[in-house]
Amino acid sequence: MDKKEFIMTLGQFLKFQDYVSSGGEAKLRMDEFSITVNGEKENRRGRKLFENDVVEINGNIYELILEDED
């Protein structure tokens, strides 16, 4: 079984997708979002996200896929 690669935390993902502008804002606003990771409700901004995880934020669905840099 191959190991999934860590990509970023949920707080970093919220910032990357422009839901928040900083980690501090993510901390303050986590409860304002409806978030699931792989179908499970999530409210920890430190939750580690891995390759192939599916994140849903307020009905928007994202699948984390690493692309080859070559």
C-alpha positions in Angstrom: 0.0 0.0 0.0 1.5 3.3 -1.0 1.6 6.2 1.4 -0.5 9.3 0.6 1.6 12.5 0.4 0.8 15.4 2.8 -0.2 18.5 0.9 -1.3 21.2 3.4 -3.5 21.9 6.4 -7.2 22.8 6.1 -6.4 26.3 7.3 -3.8 26.7 4.5 -6.3 25.3 2.0 -9.0 27.8 3.0 -6.4 30.6 2.4 -5.3 29.0 -0.9 -8.9 28.9 -2.1 -9.5 32.5 -1.0 -12.1 31.7 1.7 -9.9 33.6 4.2 -6.9 36.0 3.8 -4.8 34.6 6.7 -4.3 31.8 9.1 -5.6 34.0 11.9 -8.8 34.7 10.0 -9.2 30.9 9.4 -9.0 30.3 13.1 -11.7 32.9 13.8 -14.0 31.9 11.0 -13.8 28.1 10.9 -17.3 27.8 12.4 -18.8 30.0 9.6 -18.1 27.3 7.0 -19.8 24.0 6.3 -16.7 21.8 5.7 -16.3 18.1 5.2 -13.1 16.1 4.4 -13.8 12.8 2.7 -17.4 13.0 3.8 -16.7 13.7 7.5 -17.6 17.0 9.1 -14.4 18.9 10.0 -13.7 22.1 12.0 -10.0 21.8 12.8 -7.9 24.2 10.7 -4.8 22.1 11.5 -6.4 19.0 9.9 -3.8 17.6 7.5 -4.9 17.1 3.9 -3.4 14.4 1.7 -3.3 13.6 -1.9 -6.7 12.4 -3.2 -8.6 13.9 -0.2 -12.0 15.4 -1.1 -12.8 18.6 0.6 -16.3 20.2 0.5 -16.6 23.8 1.6 -20.1 25.4 1.5 -21.1 23.0 -1.3 -18.0 23.5 -3.4 -16.1 20.3 -3.9 -12.3 20.0 -4.3 -10.2 16.9 -4.9 -6.5 17.3 -3.9 -4.3 16.1 -6.7 -0.6 16.5 -7.0 0.7 17.2 -10.5 4.1 16.2 -11.7 6.5 19.2 -11.9 8.4 17.6 -14.8 
